[in-house]
Amino acid sequence: MSMMTREDILRALELLPVWQLRAPLSAQIMPIQTDAVQSKLSQENSDKVDLAINTEALQVRATAPITPPQFMHIASEDGEWLFVLPDTPLPADEAQLLQNMFIALRIKVKPAQISVNVSEMVATLQPKRVIAMGEVVGQYLLASDVLLKDLRGVIHAWQATQLVVTYNLAHLLKAPADKAGAWRDLCLVLAPH
């Protein structure tokens, strides 16, 4: 067996002719001059005034009203189910997965709608079951910072309805093993209580 040179290995990894050996570290280090340090310190002191002004501008911006996130919701035709998802376009594979979930649950749904105020929308539609698809949606609806793993597997009482938090569609496509957990989450609200 013949020994490969470094050049042979780099060629095999398709790193040549682009890759080049850099100069040793000691050649890259430049001595610091004391005049440069003094000039840097005086510049830092002048930056402190600018920082104070910027802080005031940040405080003014912080008092501006925060726009609540928009969510997409899909209601069942019988009005019993409401799925709440982030308001992002659904890629074809996520839309297909969601459609398969509706088929498995034997529910027919209305077209998706966008909502800024989910609370008002729930009060209007009065669904029996709300499914929050993903940690961000679940945390927002429950006004909580609890992680998804702790939000799942529990029926939350929310606005006189049952709310279940489960995985978002993108996660289910990346981790198909979690589809069983999502199905268990959905079955929580199917069981009679």
C-alpha positions in Angstrom: 0.0 0.0 0.0 1.5 3.3 -1.1 1.6 6.4 1.1 -0.4 9.3 -0.1 1.0 12.8 0.2 -0.9 15.7 1.6 -1.4 17.0 -1.9 -2.9 13.6 -3.0 -5.3 13.6 -0.1 -6.4 17.2 -0.8 -6.9 16.4 -4.4 -9.0 13.3 -3.5 -11.1 15.5 -1.2 -11.5 18.0 -4.1 -9.8 20.7 -2.0 -7.1 21.4 -4.5 -6.2 23.7 -6.2 -8.4 26.0 -4.0 -6.9 25.2 -0.6 -3.7 26.9 0.3 -1.6 26.7 3.5 -1.8 29.9 5.4 1.2 31.6 6.9 2.2 30.4 10.4 0.3 32.2 13.2 3.4 33.9 14.5 3.8 35.7 11.1 0.2 37.0 11.3 0.6 38.6 14.8 1.5 42.3 14.7 3.0 44.2 17.7 0.6 46.6 19.4 1.7 50.2 19.4 1.0 52.3 22.5 -0.2 55.3 20.4 -2.8 53.0 18.8 -4.0 51.9 22.3 -4.4 55.6 23.5 -6.3 56.5 20.3 -8.6 53.5 20.8 -9.3 54.4 24.5 -10.2 58.0 23.6 -12.5 56.7 20.8 -14.2 54.3 23.3 -14.9 57.2 25.6 -16.5 59.2 22.8 -18.6 56.2 22.0 -20.1 56.2 25.5 -22.0 59.4 24.7 -23.4 57.9 21.5 -24.5 54.8 23.5 -26.5 56.9 25.9 -28.3 58.5 23.0 -28.9 55.2 21.4 -30.3 53.8 24.7 -32.9 56.6 24.8 -33.9 55.8 21.3 -34.3 52.2 22.2 -36.5 53.1 25.2 -38.8 55.1 23.0 -39.1 52.1 20.6 -39.8 49.7 23.5 -42.9 51.6 24.5 -44.4 51.3 21.0 -47.3 48.8 20.8 -46.2 45.3 20.0 -48.2 43.7 17.2 -49.5 40.3 18.1 -48.5 37.4 15.8 -50.9 36.3 13.1 -52.0 32.7 13.0 -53.7 30.5 10.4 -56.7 28.6 11.7 -58.6 25.8 10.0 -62.0 25.0 11.4 -64.0 21.8 10.9 -67.3 22.1 9.1 -69.2 20.9 12.2 -67.5 23.6 14.3 -66.1 21.1 16.8 -62.4 21.3 15.8 -60.1 24.3 15.4 -56.5 23.8 14.3 -54.2 26.8 14.9 -50.9 27.0 13.0 -48.3 29.7 12.5 -49.2 32.0 9.6 -46.6 30.8 7.1 -47.2 29.3 3.7 -47.6 25.5 3.9 -45.3 23.6 1.6 -47.0 20.8 -0.3 -45.7 18.0 1.9 -46.9 19.8 5.1 -50.3 20.5 3.5 -50.6 16.8 2.6 -49.7 15.7 6.1 -52.3 18.0 7.5 -54.9 16.7 5.1 -54.0 13.1 6.1 -54.6 14.1 9.7 -58.0 15.4 8.9 -58.8 12.2 7.0 -57.6 10.1 10.0 -59.8 12.1 12.3 -62.7 11.9 9.9 -63.3 15.6 9.8 -64.1 17.9 6.9 -62.6 21.3 7.2 -63.4 24.8 5.9 -60.7 26.8 4.0 -57.9 28.2 6.2 -58.2 31.7 7.5 -55.8 34.2 9.0 -56.4 35.6 12.5 -54.6 38.2 14.6 -56.8 37.7 17.7 -57.2 34.0 18.3 -59.2 34.6 21.5 -61.9 36.5 19.6 -62.0 34.0 16.9 -62.4 31.1 19.4 -65.2 33.1 21.1 -67.0 33.5 17.8 -66.5 29.9 16.5 -66.9 28.2 19.9 -65.1 25.0 19.0 -65.0 22.1 21.4 -61.4 21.3 20.6 -58.5 23.5 19.8 -55.3 22.0 18.4 -52.2 24.2 18.7 -49.7 23.0 16.1 -46.2 23.7 17.5 -44.5 25.1 20.6 -44.8 28.8 19.5 -48.5 28.6 19.0 -49.1 26.6 22.2 -47.0 29.1 24.3 -48.7 32.1 22.8 -52.2 30.7 23.4 -51.5 29.6 26.9 -49.4 32.7 27.7 -46.7 30.4 28.9 -43.0 29.8 28.3 -43.2 26.1 29.1 -41.4 23.9 26.6 -43.3 21.8 24.1 -42.4 18.5 25.8 -44.2 19.7 28.9 -47.2 21.2 27.0 -47.9 18.0 25.1 -49.8 15.1 26.5 -52.2 17.3 28.5 -55.6 18.7 27.9 -55.5 22.4 28.8 -58.7 24.2 29.8 -58.7 27.3 27.7 -61.6 29.7 27.1 -64.2 27.1 27.9 -62.7 24.7 25.4 -60.2 21.9 25.4 -56.8 22.8 24.0 -54.1 20.3 23.1 -50.6 21.3 22.0 -48.7 19.0 19.6 -45.8 19.1 17.2 -45.8 21.4 14.2 -46.0 19.9 10.7 -42.4 20.7 9.7 -41.1 18.8 12.8 -43.3 15.8 12.0 -41.8 15.6 8.5 -38.3 15.9 9.8 -38.9 13.4 12.6 -41.5 10.8 11.4 -41.1 8.8 14.7 -42.9 11.7 16.5 -46.0 11.2 14.4 -47.2 8.6 16.9 -46.9 11.1 19.7 -48.9 13.7 17.6 -51.6 11.1 17.1 -51.7 10.4 20.9 -52.0 14.1 21.4 -55.0 14.3 19.1 -56.6 11.2 20.7 -56.6 13.0 24.0 -59.5 15.1 22.9 -61.3 12.2 21.2 -61.7 10.2 24.4 -64.9 10.8 26.4 -64.3 12.7 29.6 
